[in-house]
Amino acid sequence: MSARHKALCAVVAAAGWLASGSAAATPVTYTGFIVTDVSLNGVHYHNVPVTLTFVGDTAHIGTFNVPGPNGTAGSGSWLKTGTASVQIINGLQVISATFLAGQILVALDSQNGGAGFSSMVGVDHHLEAGYPLAMTGTTIWDMPDLVTTGRWSGHAWACIGYPPAALKTGRCGNAASYPLSTNRGPFVMFMPYYATDAAGSIVDDYEAALNDATFSVHVGP
């Protein structure tokens, strides 16, 4: 499996972030859409449409460049200043919640070909590159940056400890142990659809995600 297939390849999680602001300040909205399992305030929802939204400003977009043993392990852009929210559709019920500040960020690993919503979780406030929703493969490979309006798709990961195969764990951590705080109570995104080998380990960090999602960027008011 090529390095490109290992999108967000732990480089986000290991990153010493190097920030550089965008030249022009413009509102920007990032939207992720998936049908999956989630819970909000202790209520579990199975196979429901879920939309994650992050609203920020291009002036706060920074870049990262993470060194690896044979050169650069990953590079791209991130935005962690803004307001993140989630919408869950359960039948005729529309449930909306806003994440408390300092938890959700948007990241694009342009070197490895992945993008989505990462998070700061746990008592140590550590970075989870592949949670709550990161995408690899299909058209997300060709996403140019975080300031071009468009829509892309990819294999969907909601993985604590991503990438599991590269880090030799073979499994994602328990997402329920890392709830994200919202104004409606704790939120958890699950990853119910993935492929494993005979030993129960996730087969790789790309095709093992059996669910797909979309990721869109809208620049402007």
C-alpha positions, -999 to +999 in steps of 0.1 A: +000+000+000+014+033-010+020+062+014-007+081-005-033+055+005-025+061+042-043+094+043-039+115+074-013+089+080-007+096+118+012+127+106-016+149+118-017+132+151+021+136+154+022+170+140+041+200+154+018+224+137+034+252+117+009+279+111+007+304+083-023+326+078-042+331+045-037+364+028-074+373+025-100+368+052-131+351+039-158+330+056-155+292+048-178+263+056-168+227+056-195+200+056-192+162+060-221+139+053-224+102+062-250+076+071-238+058+102-243+051+139-239+079+165-251+087+200-260+120+215-266+124+252-267+087+257-293+080+229-280+056+202-291+062+166-285+035+140-279+041+103-290+077+104-280+106+081-254+127+100-240+161+089-209+176+105-203+213+098-174+236+106-176+273+100-145+294+101-124+319+082-097+314+056-075+339+076-070+312+102-059+284+079-024+271+087+000+246+073+018+216+087+049+198+076+058+167+096+093+151+091+096+114+088+124+089+088+129+091+050+119+127+044+085+143+049+058+120+064+030+144+057+021+179+048-011+199+043-034+225+058-056+227+089-082+251+105-091+248+142-106+282+148-143+282+142-177+267+152-185+230+147-219+215+148-237+182+140-272+174+127-288+140+130-319+130+111-339+103+129-370+096+108-390+129+109-369+142+138-341+166+131-316+169+160-290+196+161-261+202+185-231+226+187-197+213+198-180+231+226-150+251+215-115+236+212-125+200+201-130+199+163-106+210+136-106+205+098-075+190+082-062+182+048-032+159+044-025+168+008+007+146+006-012+114+016-046+122+001-071+125+030-092+151+046-120+156+071-128+164+107-102+157+134-105+163+171-088+170+204-100+144+229-094+128+263-081+142+296-048+150+279-065+168+250-046+148+224-052+149+187-071+122+169-065+125+131-092+101+120-120+110+144-149+119+142-148+117+104-118+114+081-120+104+044-095+086+022-095+074-014-119+081-043-121+118-052-108+131-019-073+123-032-077+152-056-089+178-031-064+207-038-066+228-006-090+241+021-099+272+002-114+258-031-152+255-032-162+220-042-174+185-031-154+153-027-160+118-015-140+092+003-139+060+024-151+071+059-131+066+090-143+073+126-113+057+142-096+064+175-060+056+169-059+060+132-042+046+112-046+012+129-026-009+105+003+015+102+005+018+140+004-021+143-026-021+166-050-035+140-080-020+157-095+014+164-100+025+200-133+026+218-150+059+206-174+058+235-144+065+258-138+098+240-171+116+238-172+150+223-190+177+243-219+195+228-247+218+241-270+188+239-247+164+258-219+139+248-216+130+212-200+098+198-194+088+162-191+051+156-175+031+127-197+000+123-186-009+088-150-021+082-131-051+069-110-074+091-087-104+086-091-138+102-076-125+134-101-096+136-075-069+127-084-041+103-069-051+070-054-018+060-057+020+065-075+026+032-099+000+018-109-014+051-134+014+056-165+000+040-187+032+044-183+063+023-189+100+031-188+133+013-168+164+022-176+198+008-160+233+010-179+265+005-159+297+005-179+329+010-208+340+031 
